């Protein structure tokens, strides 16, 4: 029983470390780290944060350009 708990603890530490390293390599805030608790689905969000930011920035830029269209 102790060996099983040790293995589960090690797996948890490795999982959180993996998510931490992905966040640091992408230069994202560590406030996203609790998503690691969601398992693979949380990791999907963590891994796609850059694409999410780019899509959001593109939408904001398009809205600004559409709002200023014809006002030049």
N, CA, C and O atoms as CSV, one atom per row, in Angstrom:
chain,resi,resn,atom,element,x,y,z
A,1,UNK,N,N,0.819,-1.190,0.000
A,1,UNK,CA,C,0.000,0.000,0.000
A,1,UNK,C,C,0.867,1.260,0.000
A,1,UNK,O,O,0.544,2.234,-0.680
A,2,UNK,N,N,1.964,1.245,0.758
A,2,UNK,CA,C,2.841,2.408,0.792
A,2,UNK,C,C,3.509,2.660,-0.553
A,2,UNK,O,O,3.707,3.808,-0.951
A,3,UNK,N,N,3.851,1.590,-1.242
A,3,UNK,CA,C,4.472,1.721,-2.561
A,3,UNK,C,C,3.514,2.342,-3.572
A,3,UNK,O,O,3.924,3.130,-4.424
A,4,UNK,N,N,2.234,1.982,-3.470
A,4,UNK,CA,C,1.221,2.531,-4.370
A,4,UNK,C,C,1.037,4.024,-4.134
A,4,UNK,O,O,0.929,4.803,-5.081
A,5,UNK,N,N,1.002,4.415,-2.870
A,5,UNK,CA,C,0.855,5.830,-2.540
A,5,UNK,C,C,2.090,6.626,-2.969
A,5,UNK,O,O,1.973,7.769,-3.413
A,6,UNK,N,N,3.258,6.027,-2.837
A,6,UNK,CA,C,4.487,6.695,-3.272
A,6,UNK,C,C,4.485,6.879,-4.789
A,6,UNK,O,O,4.892,7.928,-5.289
A,7,UNK,N,N,4.032,5.871,-5.512
A,7,UNK,CA,C,3.963,5.969,-6.974
A,7,UNK,C,C,2.959,7.037,-7.401
A,7,UNK,O,O,3.225,7.799,-8.330
A,8,UNK,N,N,1.817,7.096,-6.735
A,8,UNK,CA,C,0.807,8.106,-7.058
A,8,UNK,C,C,1.334,9.504,-6.742
A,8,UNK,O,O,1.103,10.439,-7.509
A,9,UNK,N,N,2.032,9.655,-5.633
A,9,UNK,CA,C,2.621,10.948,-5.278
A,9,UNK,C,C,3.669,11.385,-6.282
A,9,UNK,O,O,3.733,12.557,-6.652
A,10,UNK,N,N,4.484,10.449,-6.721
A,10,UNK,CA,C,5.506,10.755,-7.718
A,10,UNK,C,C,4.860,11.168,-9.038
A,10,UNK,O,O,5.309,12.118,-9.680
A,11,UNK,N,N,3.817,10.463,-9.440
A,11,UNK,CA,C,3.112,10.804,-10.680
A,11,UNK,C,C,2.515,12.209,-10.590
A,11,UNK,O,O,2.557,12.963,-11.562
A,12,UNK,N,N,1.965,12.559,-9.441
A,12,UNK,CA,C,1.393,13.891,-9.244
A,12,UNK,C,C,2.464,14.969,-9.339
A,12,UNK,O,O,2.267,15.992,-9.994
A,13,UNK,N,N,3.593,14.738,-8.687
A,13,UNK,CA,C,4.692,15.707,-8.729
A,13,UNK,C,C,5.212,15.869,-10.154
A,13,UNK,O,O,5.491,16.988,-10.585
A,14,UNK,N,N,5.345,14.778,-10.884
A,14,UNK,CA,C,5.830,14.851,-12.263
A,14,UNK,C,C,4.837,15.573,-13.161
A,14,UNK,O,O,5.243,16.344,-14.030
A,15,UNK,N,N,3.546,15.338,-12.968
A,15,UNK,CA,C,2.507,15.987,-13.765
A,15,UNK,C,C,2.524,17.496,-13.545
A,15,UNK,O,O,2.489,18.264,-14.506
A,16,UNK,N,N,2.578,17.922,-12.292
A,16,UNK,CA,C,2.593,19.353,-11.983
A,16,UNK,C,C,3.885,19.984,-12.498
A,16,UNK,O,O,3.869,21.113,-12.988
A,17,UNK,N,N,4.997,19.268,-12.391
A,17,UNK,CA,C,6.267,19.773,-12.912
A,17,UNK,C,C,6.210,19.963,-14.422
A,17,UNK,O,O,6.720,20.953,-14.947
A,18,UNK,N,N,5.603,19.034,-15.105
A,18,UNK,CA,C,5.457,19.119,-16.554
A,18,UNK,C,C,4.639,20.353,-16.930
A,18,UNK,O,O,5.029,21.113,-17.817
A,19,UNK,N,N,3.522,20.549,-16.267
A,19,UNK,CA,C,2.679,21.717,-16.544
A,19,UNK,C,C,3.411,23.011,-16.212
A,19,UNK,O,O,3.299,23.993,-16.946
A,20,UNK,N,N,4.151,23.019,-15.122
A,20,UNK,CA,C,4.942,24.186,-14.726
A,20,UNK,C,C,5.966,24.534,-15.810
A,20,UNK,O,O,6.114,25.698,-16.182
A,21,UNK,N,N,6.666,23.521,-16.309
A,21,UNK,CA,C,7.682,23.764,-17.326
A,21,UNK,C,C,7.076,24.263,-18.633
A,21,UNK,O,O,7.677,25.097,-19.310
A,22,UNK,N,N,5.907,23.770,-18.994
A,22,UNK,CA,C,5.241,24.263,-20.207
A,22,UNK,C,C,4.870,25.731,-20.038
A,22,UNK,O,O,5.062,26.533,-20.951
A,23,UNK,N,N,4.340,26.081,-18.876
A,23,UNK,CA,C,3.981,27.477,-18.629
A,23,UNK,C,C,5.208,28.384,-18.662
A,23,UNK,O,O,5.164,29.466,-19.248
A,24,UNK,N,N,6.292,27.953,-18.042
A,24,UNK,CA,C,7.505,28.760,-18.017
A,24,UNK,C,C,8.114,28.892,-19.411
A,24,UNK,O,O,8.597,29.965,-19.774
A,25,UNK,N,N,8.095,27.821,-20.190
A,25,UNK,CA,C,8.689,27.881,-21.525
A,25,UNK,C,C,7.883,28.786,-22.453
A,25,UNK,O,O,8.440,29.390,-23.369
A,26,UNK,N,N,6.599,28.878,-22.223
A,26,UNK,CA,C,5.745,29.760,-23.030
A,26,UNK,C,C,5.601,31.147,-22.405
A,26,UNK,O,O,4.865,31.992,-22.916
A,27,UNK,N,N,6.301,31.374,-21.305
A,27,UNK,CA,C,6.307,32.651,-20.591
A,27,UNK,C,C,4.887,33.093,-20.218
A,27,UNK,O,O,4.483,34.229,-20.466
A,28,UNK,N,N,4.155,32.167,-19.621
A,28,UNK,CA,C,2.797,32.446,-19.171
A,28,UNK,C,C,2.772,32.542,-17.655
A,28,UNK,O,O,3.682,32.064,-16.978
A,29,UNK,N,N,1.736,33.156,-17.131
A,29,UNK,CA,C,1.584,33.321,-15.694
A,29,UNK,C,C,1.367,31.968,-15.017
A,29,UNK,O,O,0.740,31.067,-15.575
A,30,UNK,N,N,1.900,31.851,-13.807
A,30,UNK,CA,C,1.705,30.607,-13.048
A,30,UNK,C,C,0.291,30.503,-12.489
A,30,UNK,O,O,-0.055,29.491,-11.879
A,31,UNK,N,N,-0.524,31.523,-12.684
A,31,UNK,CA,C,-1.923,31.438,-12.256
A,31,UNK,C,C,-2.690,30.392,-13.046
A,31,UNK,O,O,-3.785,29.993,-12.649
A,32,UNK,N,N,-2.124,29.944,-14.163
A,32,UNK,CA,C,-2.751,28.893,-14.960
A,32,UNK,C,C,-2.453,27.497,-14.402
A,32,UNK,O,O,-3.071,26.522,-14.830
A,33,UNK,N,N,-1.523,27.388,-13.463
A,33,UNK,CA,C,-1.092,26.086,-12.945
A,33,UNK,C,C,-2.212,25.262,-12.315
A,33,UNK,O,O,-2.163,24.037,-12.428
A,34,UNK,N,N,-3.219,25.844,-11.657
A,34,UNK,CA,C,-4.301,25.004,-11.115
A,34,UNK,C,C,-5.042,24.187,-12.179
A,34,UNK,O,O,-5.707,23.205,-11.849
A,35,UNK,N,N,-4.932,24.581,-13.438
A,35,UNK,CA,C,-5.549,23.776,-14.500
A,35,UNK,C,C,-4.910,22.396,-14.611
A,35,UNK,O,O,-5.497,21.483,-15.190
A,36,UNK,N,N,-3.716,22.244,-14.061
A,36,UNK,CA,C,-3.059,20.938,-14.078
A,36,UNK,C,C,-3.910,19.901,-13.346
A,36,UNK,O,O,-3.838,18.709,-13.646
A,37,UNK,N,N,-4.715,20.358,-12.387
A,37,UNK,CA,C,-5.591,19.457,-11.648
A,37,UNK,C,C,-6.713,18.879,-12.499
A,37,UNK,O,O,-7.343,17.896,-12.111
A,38,UNK,N,N,-6.964,19.482,-13.654
A,38,UNK,CA,C,-8.012,18.971,-14.551
A,38,UNK,C,C,-7.507,17.835,-15.425
A,38,UNK,O,O,-8.242,17.321,-16.269
A,39,UNK,N,N,-6.276,17.448,-15.227
A,39,UNK,CA,C,-5.719,16.326,-15.975
A,39,UNK,C,C,-5.404,16.702,-17.415
A,39,UNK,O,O,-4.968,17.820,-17.689
A,40,UNK,N,N,-5.622,15.774,-18.328
A,40,UNK,CA,C,-5.289,16.025,-19.738
A,40,UNK,C,C,-6.050,17.220,-20.328
A,40,UNK,O,O,-5.522,17.925,-21.188
A,41,UNK,N,N,-7.274,17.445,-19.877
A,41,UNK,CA,C,-8.049,18.565,-20.409
A,41,UNK,C,C,-7.443,19.897,-19.970
A,41,UNK,O,O,-7.414,20.850,-20.749
A,42,UNK,N,N,-6.971,19.969,-18.757
A,42,UNK,CA,C,-6.276,21.163,-18.291
A,42,UNK,C,C,-4.975,21.377,-19.034
A,42,UNK,O,O,-4.600,22.510,-19.336
A,43,UNK,N,N,-4.289,20.288,-19.327
A,43,UNK,CA,C,-3.029,20.398,-20.074
A,43,UNK,C,C,-3.282,20.907,-21.487
A,43,UNK,O,O,-2.470,21.656,-22.030
A,44,UNK,N,N,-4.388,20.512,-22.083
A,44,UNK,CA,C,-4.737,21.008,-23.418
A,44,UNK,C,C,-4.867,22.520,-23.387
A,44,UNK,O,O,-4.359,23.207,-24.273
A,45,UNK,N,N,-5.543,23.041,-22.373
A,45,UNK,CA,C,-5.702,24.492,-22.255
A,45,UNK,C,C,-4.349,25.150,-22.031
A,45,UNK,O,O,-4.040,26.162,-22.659
A,46,UNK,N,N,-3.543,24.584,-21.145
A,46,UNK,CA,C,-2.218,25.146,-20.868
A,46,UNK,C,C,-1.359,25.150,-22.131
A,46,UNK,O,O,-0.654,26.122,-22.401
A,47,UNK,N,N,-1.417,24.079,-22.892
A,47,UNK,CA,C,-0.586,23.964,-24.091
A,47,UNK,C,C,-1.040,24.884,-25.213
A,47,UNK,O,O,-0.235,25.236,-26.074
A,48,UNK,N,N,-2.306,25.285,-25.227
A,48,UNK,CA,C,-2.816,26.129,-26.307
A,48,UNK,C,C,-2.989,27.584,-25.885
A,48,UNK,O,O,-3.635,28.348,-26.602
A,49,UNK,N,N,-2.441,27.988,-24.760
A,49,UNK,CA,C,-2.608,29.367,-24.298
A,49,UNK,C,C,-2.091,30.377,-25.314
A,49,UNK,O,O,-2.714,31.421,-25.509
A,50,UNK,N,N,-0.985,30.095,-25.956
A,50,UNK,CA,C,-0.428,31.041,-26.919
A,50,UNK,C,C,-1.382,31.220,-28.097
A,50,UNK,O,O,-1.597,32.343,-28.552
A,51,UNK,N,N,-1.948,30.136,-28.589
A,51,UNK,CA,C,-2.879,30.220,-29.703
A,51,UNK,C,C,-4.149,30.966,-29.301
A,51,UNK,O,O,-4.721,31.706,-30.101
A,52,UNK,N,N,-4.585,30.766,-28.058
A,52,UNK,CA,C,-5.768,31.463,-27.562
A,52,UNK,C,C,-5.497,32.966,-27.518
A,52,UNK,O,O,-6.343,33.759,-27.932
A,53,UNK,N,N,-4.329,33.362,-27.022
A,53,UNK,CA,C,-3.953,34.773,-26.956
A,53,UNK,C,C,-3.864,35.385,-28.349
A,53,UNK,O,O,-4.313,36.511,-28.566
A,54,UNK,N,N,-3.281,34.640,-29.297
A,54,UNK,CA,C,-3.158,35.149,-30.659
A,54,UNK,C,C,-4.528,35.335,-31.298
A,54,UNK,O,O,-4.762,36.336,-31.976
A,55,UNK,N,N,-5.436,34.384,-31.090
A,55,UNK,CA,C,-6.779,34.489,-31.658
A,55,UNK,C,C,-7.520,35.674,-31.044
A,55,UNK,O,O,-8.219,36.403,-31.748
A,56,UNK,N,N,-7.368,35.865,-29.743
A,56,UNK,CA,C,-8.011,36.993,-29.071
A,56,UNK,C,C,-7.452,38.312,-29.596
A,56,UNK,O,O,-8.212,39.239,-29.871
A,57,UNK,N,N,-6.136,38.403,-29.738
A,57,UNK,CA,C,-5.503,39.623,-30.235
A,57,UNK,C,C,-5.965,39.926,-31.657
A,57,UNK,O,O,-6.188,41.085,-32.007
A,58,UNK,N,N,-6.106,38.896,-32.466
A,58,UNK,CA,C,-6.562,39.078,-33.836
A,58,UNK,C,C,-7.988,39.618,-33.857
A,58,UNK,O,O,-8.300,40.521,-34.633
A,59,UNK,N,N,-8.851,39.070,-33.009
A,59,UNK,CA,C,-10.235,39.548,-32.951
A,59,UNK,C,C,-10.308,40.993,-32.484
A,59,UNK,O,O,-11.089,41.778,-33.021
A,60,UNK,N,N,-9.512,41.349,-31.498
A,60,UNK,CA,C,-9.499,42.727,-31.004
A,60,UNK,C,C,-9.011,43.661,-32.097
A,60,UNK,O,O,-9.594,44.723,-32.319
A,61,UNK,N,N,-7.948,43.272,-32.777
A,61,UNK,CA,C,-7.416,44.109,-33.851
A,61,UNK,C,C,-8.433,44.277,-34.973
A,61,UNK,O,O,-8.591,45.374,-35.507
A,62,UNK,N,N,-9.128,43.190,-35.336
A,62,UNK,CA,C,-10.152,43.275,-36.377
A,62,UNK,C,C,-11.286,44.200,-35.952
A,62,UNK,O,O,-11.797,44.967,-36.768
A,63,UNK,N,N,-11.683,44.134,-34.681
A,63,UNK,CA,C,-12.761,44.998,-34.202
A,63,UNK,C,C,-12.342,46.464,-34.229
A,63,UNK,O,O,-13.136,47.332,-34.592
A,64,UNK,N,N,-11.099,46.742,-33.845
A,64,UNK,CA,C,-10.610,48.124,-33.867
A,64,UNK,C,C,-10.541,48.637,-35.290
A,64,UNK,O,O,-10.936,49.767,-35.573
A,65,UNK,N,N,-10.032,47.793,-36.190
A,65,UNK,CA,C,-9.937,48.216,-37.591
A,65,UNK,C,C,-11.322,48.417,-38.195
A,65,UNK,O,O,-11.527,49.355,-38.966
A,66,UNK,N,N,-12.272,47.555,-37.859
A,66,UNK,CA,C,-13.626,47.697,-38.378
A,66,UNK,C,C,-14.284,48.952,-37.827
A,66,UNK,O,O,-15.056,49.610,-38.524
A,67,UNK,N,N,-13.981,49.284,-36.583
A,67,UNK,CA,C,-14.549,50.476,-35.965
A,67,UNK,C,C,-13.979,51.755,-36.538
A,67,UNK,O,O,-14.659,52.780,-36.583
A,68,UNK,N,N,-12.729,51.697,-36.978
A,68,UNK,CA,C,-12.093,52.904,-37.501
A,68,UNK,C,C,-12.157,52.967,-39.019
A,68,UNK,O,O,-11.628,53.903,-39.619
A,69,UNK,N,N,-12.788,51.997,-39.643
A,69,UNK,CA,C,-12.871,51.954,-41.110
A,69,UNK,C,C,-13.710,53.128,-41.595
A,69,UNK,O,O,-14.836,53.330,-41.140
A,70,UNK,N,N,-13.162,53.886,-42.507
A,70,UNK,CA,C,-13.889,55.003,-43.082
A,70,UNK,C,C,-13.761,56.286,-42.291
A,70,UNK,O,O,-14.316,57.310,-42.688
A,71,UNK,N,N,-13.043,56.257,-41.184
A,71,UNK,CA,C,-12.889,57.457,-40.360
A,71,UNK,C,C,-11.544,58.132,-40.604
A,71,UNK,O,O,-11.140,59.006,-39.836
A,72,UNK,N,N,-10.863,57.743,-41.644
A,72,UNK,CA,C,-9.548,58.328,-41.900
A,72,UNK,C,C,-9.652,59.480,-42.853
A,72,UNK,O,O,-8.641,60.098,-43.186
